[in-house]
């Protein structure tokens, strides 16, 4: 069974300096996984937050399942992430100490058919860093164009 579902958060690389990442499971309802399998999800505005000793993804949009009935889910509800206790403690310590944040960078379905969320420990970029990113991207694009013309 081949899954082509791989939803990226393209803004994350521009807005944040990405440090370390891990793949976490997500607690979903039946209609949510069906919507994800149809590609009806967005993680562009999503972020992760510790509530107690648990990690939750907030503001992730999973569209309502079109064949869902009264049991359909709320598109923007908070969803619990599934990680080991040791990993959770490590990340909670880093977030509390250094002022880092946790950002989802990709949502995909693995070989077993389970939805997974790739989350990344990140630090916000300053405005001048963002300008540098744009400049580097433009330079790379121009170099690629020149290489193709030769």
C-alpha positions in Angstrom: 0.0 0.0 0.0 1.7 3.2 -1.2 0.6 6.5 0.4 1.2 9.8 -1.4 0.0 12.0 1.4 2.8 14.3 2.6 1.6 17.7 3.7 4.4 20.2 4.4 4.6 23.5 6.4 6.6 25.6 4.0 6.4 28.7 6.1 8.2 27.0 9.0 11.6 27.0 7.2 11.2 30.7 6.4 9.9 31.9 9.8 12.1 29.7 12.1 15.6 28.4 12.4 15.0 24.6 12.6 17.1 22.8 15.2 16.0 19.3 15.9 13.1 17.1 14.7 11.2 14.0 15.7 8.3 12.0 14.3 5.2 11.8 16.6 1.9 9.9 16.4 -1.3 11.8 16.7 -4.6 10.8 18.5 -7.3 11.2 15.8 -10.9 10.4 15.4 -12.2 8.2 12.6 -13.4 11.0 10.3 -10.1 12.9 10.8 -7.9 10.1 9.4 -10.3 9.7 6.5 -9.9 13.5 5.7 -6.1 13.2 6.0 -6.1 10.3 3.6 -7.9 12.5 1.1 -5.3 15.3 1.6 -7.7 17.6 3.3 -5.4 19.0 6.1 -3.3 22.0 6.7 -0.5 22.6 9.2 0.6 26.1 8.1 -0.8 27.9 11.2 -0.3 25.0 13.6 2.0 25.0 16.6 2.7 22.7 19.5 2.3 23.4 23.2 2.7 21.6 26.5 -0.4 21.3 28.6 0.7 19.7 31.8 3.2 17.0 30.8 1.5 16.2 27.5 2.3 17.8 24.1 -0.7 19.0 22.0 -0.8 20.3 18.4 -3.0 23.4 18.3 -4.6 25.2 15.3 -4.0 22.3 12.9 -6.9 22.3 10.3 -8.3 18.9 9.2 -11.3 19.5 7.0 -14.6 17.8 7.9 -15.1 14.5 6.2 -17.5 14.9 3.3 -19.3 11.7 4.0 -19.3 12.2 7.8 -22.6 12.4 9.7 -23.5 14.0 13.0 -20.3 12.3 14.4 -18.0 14.5 12.3 -15.1 16.2 14.0 -14.3 19.8 14.8 -11.8 20.9 12.1 -9.5 23.0 14.5 -9.7 20.9 17.7 -6.6 20.3 19.8 -4.9 16.9 19.1 -2.7 15.1 21.5 0.8 14.0 20.2 2.1 10.6 21.1 5.8 10.6 22.2 7.8 8.7 24.8 7.9 10.1 28.3 11.7 10.6 28.1 11.4 12.5 24.8 8.6 14.7 26.2 10.7 15.6 29.3 13.7 16.5 27.2 11.7 18.7 24.8 9.8 20.4 27.6 13.0 21.3 29.4 14.5 22.8 26.2 11.3 24.8 25.5 11.2 26.2 29.0 14.9 27.1 29.3 15.9 28.6 26.0 12.7 30.2 24.7 12.4 27.7 21.8 9.1 26.6 20.2 7.9 23.4 18.7 6.5 23.7 15.1 5.0 20.9 13.0 6.8 20.7 9.7 5.2 17.7 7.9 2.1 15.5 8.2 2.2 12.1 6.5 0.8 8.6 6.5 3.4 5.9 7.2 3.7 2.4 5.7 1.3 1.0 8.3 -1.4 3.5 7.4 -0.9 5.6 10.6 -0.9 9.4 10.5 2.4 10.9 11.8 3.4 14.4 12.4 7.1 15.6 12.0 7.6 18.2 14.7 10.7 20.4 15.0 12.3 22.3 17.8 12.7 25.8 16.4 13.8 29.3 17.2 12.2 32.4 15.6 14.2 34.3 13.0 14.7 38.0 13.1 13.6 40.2 10.2 17.2 40.6 8.9 17.6 36.8 8.9 14.4 36.4 6.9 15.8 38.9 4.3 19.0 36.9 4.2 17.0 33.7 3.5 15.2 35.4 0.6 18.5 36.7 -0.8 20.1 33.3 -0.6 17.1 31.7 -2.3 17.1 34.2 -5.1 20.9 33.8 -5.7 20.5 30.0 -5.8 17.6 30.4 -8.3 19.7 32.7 -10.6 22.7 30.3 -10.5 20.5 27.4 -11.5 19.1 29.4 -14.4 22.6 30.2 -15.5 23.7 26.5 -15.3 20.7 25.5 -17.4 21.5 28.0 -20.1 25.1 26.6 -20.6 
